[in-house]
Amino acid sequence: MNILVVGGTGLIGGHAALYLESRGHEVAIAGRNPPAEGTPLAALEYLRCDYVACDLPAQQLARFDALVFAAGNDIRHLPAGGDESFFWQRNNIEGVPRFIAAARDAGIACAVQVGSFYPQAMPVLVERSAYVRSRHLADSAARALATERFRVLSVNAPFVVGAVPGLVVGMFRAYTAYAEGKLAPAPVFVPPGGVNFISTRSLSEAIEGALLRGENGKAYLVGDQNLSWQDYFGAFFEAVGRPRPPVIDQEHPFLPDSALYFGRGNYLYYEPDERETRLLGYRRGDVLAAIGEVVAQYRTQG
């Protein structure tokens, strides 16, 4: 299969692109900025693309059998002082389905959108959060484009953790340095609560499973391990030989309340559907191993 991965220079898309290539697919990546020279991602064909502007010509899209849409905007991309409602409307609610419609019109046969778990795992957040609502509307509008000749489905993931060779993810580099004690005077603690996590490896397997076997128009809620924040951050600390940090009920410098749509101190735990997990063919129990790989990568980088 000849696959275009939009968002292929980022963590989720980059891992998926390299995984799909390892599985024998022809893969190109697209994004606003090229991958770093000398990295595995730089060995793949790169197409410059701003999905919001929908600026990838139809003749380039027409080369591909399938699209993996792993781009998107979340709170990390929100401009300071900007109009939040306008931002989510332009980038998620309008931008995502517009690009997927362009793929359909160019003749691509299948599109898999990597979306957010919030609308399925905790539907009440669709009304409470403008961001979650934008992800829900983007997902629904994209899947509504499905026809007999254009298969569209989504793989909706929880918090994702993993490493891509040569790709620096600032969040994970900071978590590793935090665990090593290199970010003093940052206080050492974790907030109460927890959430579901999935590794990049498991998610990439689910993406390929969706491309090959997914049901047209379906939204798959994927996930792996339910971990408290103490379990999660504690795994980073233990990987560098330090004890788990204590739980303190206050806002965390690396996990701000604004990013916890389900609320600090709450637990957003769930189990993915066993039949869907088997259909997509992704592994379980991989999160702690992925954290070990993250720590190994960023400790090496110093």
WOHU-V477619 format. One record per pair of residues at least 4 apart in sequence whose ideal C-beta (glycine too) atoms are under 8 Angstrom apart, sorted by sequence separation. I is the first residue (numbers start at 0). GAP is how many residues later the second one is. D is the distance in Angstrom with one decimal. If there is no record, write none. Layout:
BEGIN
i=I gap=GAP d=D
i=I gap=GAP d=D
END
This chain:
BEGIN
i=3 gap=4 d=8.0
i=8 gap=4 d=6.9
i=9 gap=4 d=5.7
i=10 gap=4 d=6.4
i=11 gap=4 d=6.3
i=12 gap=4 d=6.1
i=13 gap=4 d=6.6
i=14 gap=4 d=6.0
i=15 gap=4 d=6.0
i=16 gap=4 d=6.4
i=17 gap=4 d=6.4
i=18 gap=4 d=6.5
i=20 gap=4 d=6.2
i=34 gap=4 d=5.5
i=37 gap=4 d=6.3
i=38 gap=4 d=7.8
i=39 gap=4 d=7.8
i=41 gap=4 d=7.5
i=49 gap=4 d=7.9
i=55 gap=4 d=5.5
i=56 gap=4 d=7.2
i=57 gap=4 d=6.0
i=58 gap=4 d=7.7
i=72 gap=4 d=4.3
i=73 gap=4 d=7.9
i=77 gap=4 d=6.4
i=81 gap=4 d=7.4
i=82 gap=4 d=6.3
i=83 gap=4 d=6.5
i=84 gap=4 d=6.2
i=85 gap=4 d=6.1
i=86 gap=4 d=5.9
i=87 gap=4 d=5.2
i=88 gap=4 d=4.9
i=89 gap=4 d=5.8
i=90 gap=4 d=4.9
i=91 gap=4 d=5.7
i=92 gap=4 d=7.9
i=93 gap=4 d=5.8
i=94 gap=4 d=6.5
i=95 gap=4 d=6.5
i=96 gap=4 d=6.0
i=97 gap=4 d=6.7
i=98 gap=4 d=6.7
i=99 gap=4 d=6.6
i=100 gap=4 d=6.3
i=101 gap=4 d=6.3
i=103 gap=4 d=6.5
i=114 gap=4 d=8.0
i=116 gap=4 d=4.6
i=117 gap=4 d=5.8
i=118 gap=4 d=6.2
i=123 gap=4 d=6.2
i=124 gap=4 d=5.0
i=127 gap=4 d=7.3
i=128 gap=4 d=6.3
i=129 gap=4 d=6.4
i=130 gap=4 d=6.7
i=131 gap=4 d=6.3
i=132 gap=4 d=6.2
i=133 gap=4 d=6.2
i=134 gap=4 d=6.2
i=135 gap=4 d=6.2
i=136 gap=4 d=6.0
i=137 gap=4 d=6.2
i=138 gap=4 d=6.4
i=139 gap=4 d=6.3
i=140 gap=4 d=7.4
i=145 gap=4 d=6.2
i=162 gap=4 d=7.7
i=168 gap=4 d=6.6
i=169 gap=4 d=6.1
i=170 gap=4 d=6.4
i=171 gap=4 d=6.4
i=172 gap=4 d=6.4
i=173 gap=4 d=6.0
i=174 gap=4 d=6.5
i=175 gap=4 d=6.4
i=177 gap=4 d=7.4
i=197 gap=4 d=5.1
i=198 gap=4 d=6.8
i=199 gap=4 d=6.1
i=200 gap=4 d=6.6
i=201 gap=4 d=6.4
i=202 gap=4 d=6.4
i=203 gap=4 d=6.7
i=204 gap=4 d=6.3
i=205 gap=4 d=6.3
i=206 gap=4 d=6.6
i=207 gap=4 d=6.2
i=208 gap=4 d=5.6
i=209 gap=4 d=3.7
i=213 gap=4 d=6.1
i=226 gap=4 d=3.9
i=227 gap=4 d=7.0
i=228 gap=4 d=5.9
i=229 gap=4 d=5.2
i=230 gap=4 d=6.6
i=231 gap=4 d=7.7
i=232 gap=4 d=6.6
i=233 gap=4 d=5.9
i=234 gap=4 d=6.2
i=235 gap=4 d=7.1
i=237 gap=4 d=7.2
i=251 gap=4 d=7.0
i=254 gap=4 d=6.4
i=255 gap=4 d=7.6
i=259 gap=4 d=5.2
i=261 gap=4 d=5.0
i=271 gap=4 d=6.3
i=272 gap=4 d=6.6
i=273 gap=4 d=6.5
i=274 gap=4 d=6.3
i=275 gap=4 d=6.2
i=285 gap=4 d=5.8
i=286 gap=4 d=6.6
i=287 gap=4 d=6.7
i=288 gap=4 d=6.7
i=289 gap=4 d=6.5
i=290 gap=4 d=6.4
i=291 gap=4 d=6.3
i=292 gap=4 d=6.4
i=293 gap=4 d=6.4
i=294 gap=4 d=5.8
i=295 gap=4 d=6.4
i=296 gap=4 d=6.7
i=6 gap=5 d=6.9
i=7 gap=5 d=4.1
i=8 gap=5 d=6.0
i=19 gap=5 d=4.5
i=20 gap=5 d=7.8
i=35 gap=5 d=7.5
i=36 gap=5 d=5.5
i=49 gap=5 d=5.4
i=50 gap=5 d=7.9
i=55 gap=5 d=5.8
i=72 gap=5 d=7.6
i=81 gap=5 d=5.6
i=87 gap=5 d=6.3
i=88 gap=5 d=6.1
i=89 gap=5 d=6.2
i=90 gap=5 d=7.9
i=102 gap=5 d=4.3
i=144 gap=5 d=6.6
i=145 gap=5 d=6.4
i=163 gap=5 d=7.8
i=167 gap=5 d=6.1
i=176 gap=5 d=4.2
i=177 gap=5 d=4.9
i=197 gap=5 d=5.3
i=208 gap=5 d=6.9
i=226 gap=5 d=4.7
i=236 gap=5 d=4.5
i=237 gap=5 d=7.6
i=250 gap=5 d=6.1
i=254 gap=5 d=6.9
i=271 gap=5 d=5.3
i=276 gap=5 d=6.5
i=6 gap=6 d=3.7
i=7 gap=6 d=5.9
i=20 gap=6 d=4.5
i=28 gap=6 d=7.2
i=34 gap=6 d=3.7
i=35 gap=6 d=6.4
i=48 gap=6 d=6.5
i=60 gap=6 d=7.9
i=77 gap=6 d=6.3
i=118 gap=6 d=7.1
i=125 gap=6 d=5.6
i=126 gap=6 d=7.1
i=145 gap=6 d=4.2
i=162 gap=6 d=7.9
i=176 gap=6 d=5.3
i=213 gap=6 d=6.9
i=236 gap=6 d=6.5
i=237 gap=6 d=6.7
i=250 gap=6 d=5.1
i=259 gap=6 d=7.8
i=261 gap=6 d=4.6
i=5 gap=7 d=7.0
i=19 gap=7 d=5.1
i=34 gap=7 d=4.7
i=48 gap=7 d=4.5
i=103 gap=7 d=7.3
i=117 gap=7 d=5.1
i=118 gap=7 d=5.3
i=124 gap=7 d=4.3
i=125 gap=7 d=5.1
i=144 gap=7 d=5.4
i=145 gap=7 d=7.7
i=180 gap=7 d=7.8
i=236 gap=7 d=5.6
i=256 gap=7 d=5.3
i=276 gap=7 d=7.1
i=4 gap=8 d=4.9
i=7 gap=8 d=7.5
i=33 gap=8 d=7.3
i=78 gap=8 d=7.0
i=102 gap=8 d=5.6
i=117 gap=8 d=7.8
i=177 gap=8 d=6.3
i=226 gap=8 d=7.9
i=236 gap=8 d=6.3
i=7 gap=9 d=4.5
i=17 gap=9 d=8.0
i=34 gap=9 d=7.7
i=46 gap=9 d=6.4
i=77 gap=9 d=5.9
i=142 gap=9 d=5.3
i=162 gap=9 d=7.3
i=173 gap=9 d=7.1
i=16 gap=10 d=5.0
i=76 gap=10 d=8.0
i=125 gap=10 d=4.9
i=141 gap=10 d=6.0
i=142 gap=10 d=6.6
i=177 gap=10 d=8.0
i=209 gap=10 d=6.5
i=233 gap=10 d=3.4
i=4 gap=11 d=5.8
i=34 gap=11 d=6.7
i=99 gap=11 d=5.2
i=117 gap=11 d=7.5
i=142 gap=11 d=6.2
i=160 gap=11 d=7.4
i=232 gap=11 d=7.5
i=233 gap=11 d=6.8
i=4 gap=12 d=4.4
i=16 gap=12 d=5.0
i=28 gap=12 d=6.5
i=33 gap=12 d=5.1
i=141 gap=12 d=6.8
i=232 gap=12 d=6.1
i=46 gap=13 d=6.2
i=99 gap=13 d=6.8
i=118 gap=13 d=6.1
i=250 gap=13 d=6.9
i=33 gap=14 d=7.3
i=72 gap=14 d=7.1
i=76 gap=14 d=7.5
i=117 gap=14 d=4.5
i=205 gap=14 d=7.2
i=229 gap=14 d=5.8
i=4 gap=15 d=7.3
i=13 gap=15 d=7.2
i=28 gap=15 d=5.2
i=30 gap=15 d=7.8
i=72 gap=15 d=7.5
i=138 gap=15 d=5.1
i=229 gap=15 d=7.2
i=248 gap=15 d=7.3
i=12 gap=16 d=6.8
i=27 gap=16 d=6.3
i=28 gap=16 d=7.2
i=29 gap=16 d=7.3
i=31 gap=16 d=7.0
i=115 gap=16 d=7.0
i=118 gap=16 d=6.2
i=205 gap=16 d=4.9
i=248 gap=16 d=6.2
i=2 gap=17 d=5.7
i=26 gap=17 d=5.8
i=27 gap=17 d=4.0
i=28 gap=17 d=5.6
i=29 gap=17 d=4.3
i=30 gap=17 d=7.5
i=31 gap=17 d=7.1
i=95 gap=17 d=7.0
i=117 gap=17 d=6.5
i=118 gap=17 d=3.9
i=138 gap=17 d=7.0
i=229 gap=17 d=5.5
i=12 gap=18 d=7.5
i=26 gap=18 d=7.8
i=27 gap=18 d=7.1
i=28 gap=18 d=7.3
i=29 gap=18 d=7.3
i=30 gap=18 d=6.3
i=31 gap=18 d=5.3
i=50 gap=18 d=7.6
i=72 gap=18 d=4.2
i=117 gap=18 d=7.8
i=228 gap=18 d=7.6
i=7 gap=19 d=7.8
i=27 gap=19 d=6.0
i=29 gap=19 d=3.9
i=71 gap=19 d=7.8
i=72 gap=19 d=6.0
i=115 gap=19 d=4.2
i=202 gap=19 d=6.8
i=7 gap=20 d=7.6
i=8 gap=20 d=6.0
i=50 gap=20 d=5.2
i=71 gap=20 d=6.7
i=114 gap=20 d=6.0
i=118 gap=20 d=6.8
i=201 gap=20 d=7.5
i=7 gap=21 d=2.7
i=9 gap=21 d=7.0
i=13 gap=21 d=7.3
i=2 gap=22 d=5.2
i=4 gap=22 d=6.3
i=7 gap=22 d=6.0
i=8 gap=22 d=4.0
i=17 gap=22 d=5.8
i=201 gap=22 d=5.5
i=1 gap=23 d=7.3
i=2 gap=23 d=6.9
i=3 gap=23 d=7.9
i=4 gap=23 d=7.3
i=6 gap=23 d=7.7
i=7 gap=23 d=6.0
i=17 gap=23 d=6.9
i=20 gap=23 d=6.8
i=114 gap=23 d=7.2
i=115 gap=23 d=7.7
i=228 gap=23 d=7.8
i=0 gap=24 d=4.9
i=1 gap=24 d=4.5
i=2 gap=24 d=5.2
i=3 gap=24 d=5.3
i=4 gap=24 d=5.0
i=5 gap=24 d=4.8
i=6 gap=24 d=6.0
i=8 gap=24 d=6.2
i=16 gap=24 d=6.8
i=71 gap=24 d=6.9
i=114 gap=24 d=4.6
i=197 gap=24 d=6.2
i=0 gap=25 d=7.3
i=2 gap=25 d=7.5
i=3 gap=25 d=7.7
i=4 gap=25 d=7.0
i=5 gap=25 d=7.1
i=8 gap=25 d=6.8
i=112 gap=25 d=7.9
i=197 gap=25 d=5.5
i=198 gap=25 d=6.6
i=3 gap=26 d=6.0
i=8 gap=26 d=4.9
i=17 gap=26 d=7.8
i=29 gap=26 d=6.5
i=112 gap=26 d=6.5
i=196 gap=26 d=7.7
i=197 gap=26 d=4.4
i=228 gap=26 d=6.9
i=13 gap=27 d=5.3
i=16 gap=27 d=6.0
i=68 gap=27 d=7.0
i=195 gap=27 d=4.3
i=196 gap=27 d=6.1
i=197 gap=27 d=7.8
i=195 gap=28 d=7.0
i=196 gap=28 d=5.5
i=112 gap=29 d=5.1
i=195 gap=29 d=7.0
i=196 gap=29 d=7.9
i=68 gap=30 d=7.0
i=112 gap=30 d=7.7
i=195 gap=30 d=5.3
i=196 gap=30 d=5.6
i=68 gap=31 d=6.3
i=110 gap=31 d=7.3
i=194 gap=31 d=7.5
i=195 gap=31 d=7.8
i=8 gap=32 d=6.3
i=193 gap=32 d=6.5
i=194 gap=32 d=7.3
i=7 gap=33 d=7.2
i=66 gap=33 d=7.2
i=193 gap=33 d=5.5
i=110 gap=34 d=8.0
i=193 gap=34 d=3.7
i=194 gap=34 d=8.0
i=192 gap=35 d=6.9
i=193 gap=35 d=5.6
i=196 gap=35 d=6.8
i=7 gap=36 d=7.3
i=27 gap=36 d=7.4
i=66 gap=36 d=4.8
i=119 gap=36 d=5.7
i=158 gap=36 d=5.6
i=160 gap=36 d=5.9
i=163 gap=36 d=7.1
i=191 gap=36 d=7.7
i=192 gap=36 d=5.9
i=193 gap=36 d=7.9
i=8 gap=37 d=7.7
i=118 gap=37 d=7.3
i=120 gap=37 d=7.1
i=157 gap=37 d=6.3
i=158 gap=37 d=7.0
i=159 gap=37 d=7.4
i=160 gap=37 d=7.7
i=161 gap=37 d=5.0
i=162 gap=37 d=7.4
i=191 gap=37 d=7.2
i=193 gap=37 d=6.8
i=7 gap=38 d=8.0
i=51 gap=38 d=6.5
i=157 gap=38 d=4.0
i=158 gap=38 d=4.8
i=159 gap=38 d=5.8
i=160 gap=38 d=6.1
i=161 gap=38 d=2.8
i=189 gap=38 d=7.9
i=190 gap=38 d=5.5
i=193 gap=38 d=7.2
i=51 gap=39 d=5.5
i=63 gap=39 d=8.0
i=110 gap=39 d=7.4
i=112 gap=39 d=7.3
i=114 gap=39 d=4.7
i=116 gap=39 d=5.0
i=157 gap=39 d=6.0
i=158 gap=39 d=7.4
i=159 gap=39 d=7.4
i=160 gap=39 d=7.2
i=161 gap=39 d=6.3
i=189 gap=39 d=4.4
i=227 gap=39 d=7.5
i=30 gap=40 d=7.0
i=108 gap=40 d=7.1
i=109 gap=40 d=7.5
i=110 gap=40 d=7.3
i=111 gap=40 d=8.0
i=112 gap=40 d=7.5
i=113 gap=40 d=7.4
i=114 gap=40 d=7.1
i=115 gap=40 d=6.0
i=116 gap=40 d=5.9
i=157 gap=40 d=5.7
i=159 gap=40 d=6.1
i=189 gap=40 d=4.9
i=53 gap=41 d=7.6
i=60 gap=41 d=6.5
i=66 gap=41 d=5.3
i=92 gap=41 d=5.1
i=96 gap=41 d=6.3
i=103 gap=41 d=5.7
i=108 gap=41 d=6.6
i=109 gap=41 d=4.4
i=110 gap=41 d=4.9
i=111 gap=41 d=5.9
i=112 gap=41 d=4.4
i=113 gap=41 d=5.5
i=114 gap=41 d=4.4
i=115 gap=41 d=7.4
i=116 gap=41 d=4.4
i=156 gap=41 d=5.5
i=161 gap=41 d=7.9
i=225 gap=41 d=7.6
i=60 gap=42 d=5.5
i=65 gap=42 d=6.5
i=68 gap=42 d=6.3
i=71 gap=42 d=7.6
i=73 gap=42 d=8.0
i=87 gap=42 d=5.6
i=91 gap=42 d=3.9
i=95 gap=42 d=4.0
i=99 gap=42 d=4.7
i=107 gap=42 d=7.4
i=108 gap=42 d=6.6
i=109 gap=42 d=7.5
i=110 gap=42 d=7.8
i=111 gap=42 d=7.1
i=112 gap=42 d=7.4
i=113 gap=42 d=7.8
i=114 gap=42 d=7.5
i=189 gap=42 d=7.8
i=3 gap=43 d=7.4
i=5 gap=43 d=6.3
i=51 gap=43 d=4.1
i=55 gap=43 d=8.0
i=64 gap=43 d=6.9
i=65 gap=43 d=6.6
i=66 gap=43 d=7.2
i=67 gap=43 d=7.8
i=68 gap=43 d=7.0
i=71 gap=43 d=7.7
i=87 gap=43 d=6.0
i=90 gap=43 d=7.9
i=91 gap=43 d=6.1
i=94 gap=43 d=7.8
i=95 gap=43 d=7.9
i=103 gap=43 d=7.6
i=111 gap=43 d=6.1
i=113 gap=43 d=6.3
i=159 gap=43 d=6.0
i=189 gap=43 d=4.8
i=225 gap=43 d=4.0
i=6 gap=44 d=7.8
i=50 gap=44 d=6.0
i=53 gap=44 d=5.4
i=57 gap=44 d=7.0
i=61 gap=44 d=4.5
i=63 gap=44 d=5.6
i=64 gap=44 d=5.7
i=65 gap=44 d=4.4
i=66 gap=44 d=4.3
i=67 gap=44 d=5.2
i=68 gap=44 d=4.6
i=69 gap=44 d=4.5
i=92 gap=44 d=4.7
i=96 gap=44 d=3.8
i=100 gap=44 d=5.6
i=189 gap=44 d=7.4
i=225 gap=44 d=7.4
i=5 gap=45 d=5.7
i=50 gap=45 d=7.3
i=53 gap=45 d=5.3
i=60 gap=45 d=3.7
i=61 gap=45 d=5.0
i=64 gap=45 d=7.0
i=65 gap=45 d=7.1
i=66 gap=45 d=7.2
i=68 gap=45 d=6.6
i=84 gap=45 d=5.9
i=87 gap=45 d=7.6
i=88 gap=45 d=7.1
i=91 gap=45 d=7.3
i=92 gap=45 d=5.6
i=95 gap=45 d=7.4
i=96 gap=45 d=4.7
i=99 gap=45 d=5.9
i=225 gap=45 d=8.0
i=55 gap=46 d=7.4
i=60 gap=46 d=7.7
i=61 gap=46 d=7.5
i=65 gap=46 d=7.3
i=67 gap=46 d=7.1
i=83 gap=46 d=6.1
i=87 gap=46 d=3.6
i=91 gap=46 d=4.5
i=95 gap=46 d=5.8
i=103 gap=46 d=4.5
i=156 gap=46 d=5.4
i=51 gap=47 d=8.0
i=57 gap=47 d=6.8
i=58 gap=47 d=7.8
i=60 gap=47 d=6.2
i=83 gap=47 d=8.0
i=96 gap=47 d=7.7
i=222 gap=47 d=6.3
i=19 gap=48 d=7.6
i=50 gap=48 d=4.4
i=53 gap=48 d=5.4
i=57 gap=48 d=4.4
i=92 gap=48 d=7.3
i=96 gap=48 d=6.6
i=103 gap=48 d=7.8
i=154 gap=48 d=7.3
i=222 gap=48 d=7.5
i=223 gap=48 d=7.8
i=156 gap=49 d=7.8
i=220 gap=49 d=7.5
i=222 gap=49 d=4.6
i=221 gap=50 d=5.6
i=16 gap=51 d=7.8
i=154 gap=51 d=5.3
i=220 gap=51 d=6.0
i=15 gap=52 d=5.8
i=99 gap=52 d=6.6
i=154 gap=52 d=5.7
i=220 gap=52 d=7.2
i=238 gap=52 d=6.4
i=234 gap=53 d=5.5
i=238 gap=53 d=5.5
i=15 gap=54 d=6.0
i=178 gap=54 d=7.4
i=189 gap=54 d=7.9
i=221 gap=54 d=7.6
i=12 gap=55 d=6.9
i=154 gap=55 d=5.2
i=177 gap=55 d=8.0
i=189 gap=55 d=5.1
i=191 gap=55 d=5.4
i=220 gap=55 d=7.6
i=221 gap=55 d=7.5
i=235 gap=55 d=6.1
i=239 gap=55 d=6.3
i=74 gap=56 d=6.5
i=188 gap=56 d=5.1
i=189 gap=56 d=7.4
i=190 gap=56 d=7.1
i=219 gap=56 d=5.4
i=234 gap=56 d=4.4
i=238 gap=56 d=4.1
i=3 gap=57 d=7.2
i=12 gap=57 d=3.3
i=73 gap=57 d=6.7
i=152 gap=57 d=5.6
i=178 gap=57 d=4.0
i=187 gap=57 d=4.8
i=188 gap=57 d=5.4
i=189 gap=57 d=5.7
i=190 gap=57 d=7.1
i=191 gap=57 d=5.4
i=234 gap=57 d=7.7
i=238 gap=57 d=7.9
i=11 gap=58 d=4.7
i=12 gap=58 d=6.9
i=174 gap=58 d=7.2
i=177 gap=58 d=7.3
i=178 gap=58 d=4.5
i=187 gap=58 d=7.8
i=188 gap=58 d=6.9
i=189 gap=58 d=7.5
i=190 gap=58 d=6.5
i=221 gap=58 d=6.8
i=235 gap=58 d=7.7
i=3 gap=59 d=7.9
i=154 gap=59 d=7.9
i=188 gap=59 d=4.1
i=190 gap=59 d=6.9
i=224 gap=59 d=7.6
i=231 gap=59 d=7.7
i=235 gap=59 d=6.1
i=239 gap=59 d=7.0
i=3 gap=60 d=4.4
i=7 gap=60 d=7.9
i=9 gap=60 d=6.8
i=175 gap=60 d=6.3
i=178 gap=60 d=7.0
i=179 gap=60 d=5.1
i=190 gap=60 d=7.3
i=219 gap=60 d=6.4
i=221 gap=60 d=6.7
i=223 gap=60 d=5.4
i=224 gap=60 d=6.7
i=226 gap=60 d=6.7
i=1 gap=61 d=6.8
i=2 gap=61 d=6.4
i=5 gap=61 d=6.7
i=9 gap=61 d=7.4
i=152 gap=61 d=4.4
i=174 gap=61 d=5.2
i=178 gap=61 d=5.0
i=180 gap=61 d=7.1
i=186 gap=61 d=8.0
i=188 gap=61 d=7.6
i=190 gap=61 d=5.0
i=223 gap=61 d=6.9
i=224 gap=61 d=8.0
i=1 gap=62 d=5.1
i=2 gap=62 d=6.9
i=3 gap=62 d=7.4
i=4 gap=62 d=8.0
i=5 gap=62 d=7.1
i=6 gap=62 d=6.9
i=7 gap=62 d=6.8
i=152 gap=62 d=6.6
i=179 gap=62 d=7.6
i=189 gap=62 d=6.7
i=223 gap=62 d=6.2
i=224 gap=62 d=4.5
i=1 gap=63 d=4.7
i=2 gap=63 d=4.8
i=3 gap=63 d=5.3
i=4 gap=63 d=4.5
i=5 gap=63 d=5.1
i=6 gap=63 d=3.8
i=71 gap=63 d=7.7
i=150 gap=63 d=7.5
i=152 gap=63 d=6.5
i=155 gap=63 d=5.9
i=178 gap=63 d=6.3
i=188 gap=63 d=7.2
i=223 gap=63 d=5.5
i=224 gap=63 d=7.6
i=0 gap=64 d=5.0
i=1 gap=64 d=7.3
i=2 gap=64 d=7.4
i=3 gap=64 d=7.2
i=5 gap=64 d=6.5
i=6 gap=64 d=3.3
i=151 gap=64 d=6.8
i=152 gap=64 d=6.5
i=153 gap=64 d=7.6
i=155 gap=64 d=6.6
i=157 gap=64 d=7.8
i=175 gap=64 d=7.4
i=190 gap=64 d=6.4
i=0 gap=65 d=5.5
i=2 gap=65 d=6.1
i=4 gap=65 d=6.1
i=5 gap=65 d=5.1
i=6 gap=65 d=7.0
i=150 gap=65 d=4.5
i=151 gap=65 d=6.6
i=152 gap=65 d=4.8
i=153 gap=65 d=4.7
i=154 gap=65 d=5.2
i=155 gap=65 d=5.2
i=156 gap=65 d=5.5
i=157 gap=65 d=5.0
i=189 gap=65 d=7.9
i=213 gap=65 d=7.6
i=71 gap=66 d=7.8
i=152 gap=66 d=7.1
i=153 gap=66 d=6.8
i=155 gap=66 d=6.8
i=156 gap=66 d=7.3
i=157 gap=66 d=8.0
i=186 gap=66 d=7.3
i=212 gap=66 d=5.7
i=213 gap=66 d=7.2
i=152 gap=67 d=6.9
i=154 gap=67 d=5.7
i=185 gap=67 d=5.5
i=192 gap=67 d=7.4
i=194 gap=67 d=7.4
i=212 gap=67 d=7.2
i=185 gap=68 d=7.8
i=212 gap=68 d=7.7
i=192 gap=69 d=8.0
i=145 gap=70 d=5.1
i=192 gap=70 d=7.5
i=208 gap=70 d=6.6
i=209 gap=70 d=6.0
i=145 gap=71 d=4.4
i=192 gap=71 d=6.0
i=208 gap=71 d=3.4
i=191 gap=72 d=7.1
i=192 gap=72 d=4.8
i=194 gap=72 d=7.2
i=195 gap=72 d=6.6
i=208 gap=72 d=4.3
i=68 gap=73 d=7.7
i=190 gap=73 d=5.2
i=191 gap=73 d=4.5
i=192 gap=73 d=5.1
i=193 gap=73 d=4.9
i=194 gap=73 d=4.7
i=195 gap=73 d=6.1
i=207 gap=73 d=7.6
i=208 gap=73 d=6.4
i=142 gap=74 d=5.2
i=190 gap=74 d=6.8
i=192 gap=74 d=5.6
i=193 gap=74 d=7.6
i=194 gap=74 d=7.3
i=195 gap=74 d=5.9
i=205 gap=74 d=4.4
i=120 gap=75 d=7.1
i=142 gap=75 d=7.7
i=193 gap=75 d=6.8
i=204 gap=75 d=7.2
i=205 gap=75 d=7.6
i=142 gap=76 d=6.5
i=177 gap=76 d=6.4
i=204 gap=76 d=6.0
i=205 gap=76 d=4.1
i=204 gap=77 d=3.9
i=204 gap=78 d=6.3
i=116 gap=79 d=7.0
i=174 gap=79 d=6.6
i=202 gap=79 d=7.2
i=138 gap=80 d=6.3
i=173 gap=80 d=6.2
i=201 gap=80 d=4.5
i=201 gap=81 d=5.3
i=200 gap=82 d=7.0
i=201 gap=82 d=7.1
i=170 gap=83 d=7.7
i=201 gap=84 d=5.1
i=200 gap=85 d=5.7
i=198 gap=87 d=4.2
i=197 gap=88 d=7.8
i=198 gap=88 d=5.4
i=113 gap=89 d=7.5
i=197 gap=89 d=6.9
i=200 gap=89 d=6.6
i=196 gap=90 d=4.6
i=198 gap=90 d=7.2
i=199 gap=90 d=6.6
i=198 gap=91 d=3.7
i=5 gap=93 d=7.1
i=113 gap=93 d=6.8
i=111 gap=95 d=5.8
i=15 gap=98 d=7.7
i=111 gap=98 d=4.7
i=111 gap=99 d=5.6
i=119 gap=99 d=6.5
i=120 gap=100 d=6.4
i=12 gap=101 d=7.6
i=109 gap=101 d=6.2
i=119 gap=101 d=4.3
i=11 gap=102 d=5.8
i=111 gap=102 d=6.9
i=120 gap=102 d=7.8
i=3 gap=104 d=7.8
i=114 gap=104 d=7.4
i=116 gap=104 d=6.0
i=116 gap=105 d=7.8
i=116 gap=106 d=6.7
i=6 gap=107 d=7.8
i=157 gap=110 d=7.9
i=178 gap=116 d=7.2
i=175 gap=118 d=6.7
i=174 gap=119 d=7.5
i=175 gap=119 d=5.3
i=179 gap=119 d=7.3
i=176 gap=121 d=7.4
i=171 gap=122 d=4.8
i=175 gap=122 d=3.9
i=40 gap=123 d=7.1
i=175 gap=123 d=6.3
i=39 gap=124 d=7.7
i=41 gap=124 d=7.6
i=39 gap=125 d=5.1
i=40 gap=125 d=6.5
i=154 gap=125 d=7.5
i=171 gap=125 d=8.0
i=172 gap=125 d=4.8
i=38 gap=126 d=6.6
i=39 gap=126 d=5.9
i=40 gap=126 d=6.6
i=160 gap=126 d=6.2
i=171 gap=126 d=6.2
i=38 gap=127 d=2.8
i=162 gap=127 d=7.3
i=37 gap=128 d=7.0
i=38 gap=128 d=6.7
i=161 gap=128 d=4.6
i=172 gap=128 d=7.3
i=131 gap=129 d=5.8
i=160 gap=129 d=5.0
i=35 gap=130 d=5.8
i=130 gap=130 d=6.9
i=160 gap=130 d=5.9
i=162 gap=130 d=4.7
i=34 gap=131 d=7.4
i=35 gap=131 d=7.4
i=161 gap=131 d=6.8
i=162 gap=131 d=4.9
i=34 gap=132 d=7.3
i=35 gap=132 d=8.0
i=128 gap=132 d=4.9
i=161 gap=132 d=6.8
i=164 gap=132 d=7.8
i=127 gap=133 d=7.6
i=160 gap=133 d=6.4
i=162 gap=133 d=7.8
i=167 gap=133 d=7.3
i=162 gap=134 d=4.5
i=124 gap=136 d=5.5
i=69 gap=137 d=7.9
i=124 gap=137 d=6.7
i=67 gap=139 d=5.9
i=121 gap=140 d=5.8
i=67 gap=143 d=7.3
i=117 gap=143 d=6.1
i=117 gap=144 d=7.7
i=11 gap=145 d=7.6
i=65 gap=145 d=5.6
i=17 gap=146 d=6.9
i=121 gap=146 d=5.9
i=14 gap=147 d=6.0
i=17 gap=147 d=7.8
i=120 gap=147 d=6.0
i=11 gap=148 d=5.9
i=10 gap=149 d=6.8
i=14 gap=149 d=5.0
i=120 gap=149 d=5.2
i=13 gap=150 d=4.5
i=10 gap=151 d=6.8
i=10 gap=153 d=6.1
i=13 gap=153 d=5.5
i=10 gap=156 d=6.7
i=9 gap=157 d=7.8
i=8 gap=158 d=7.8
i=10 gap=158 d=5.3
i=18 gap=182 d=7.4
i=74 gap=183 d=6.2
i=15 gap=184 d=7.9
i=19 gap=184 d=7.3
i=74 gap=184 d=5.6
i=14 gap=185 d=3.9
i=18 gap=185 d=3.8
i=22 gap=185 d=6.1
i=14 gap=186 d=7.3
i=18 gap=186 d=7.3
i=15 gap=187 d=7.2
i=19 gap=187 d=7.5
i=11 gap=188 d=6.5
i=14 gap=188 d=7.4
i=15 gap=188 d=4.5
i=18 gap=188 d=7.9
i=19 gap=188 d=6.0
i=10 gap=189 d=6.5
i=14 gap=189 d=5.2
i=18 gap=189 d=7.0
i=11 gap=191 d=6.4
i=15 gap=191 d=5.0
i=15 gap=192 d=8.0
i=2 gap=208 d=7.3
i=0 gap=210 d=6.8
END
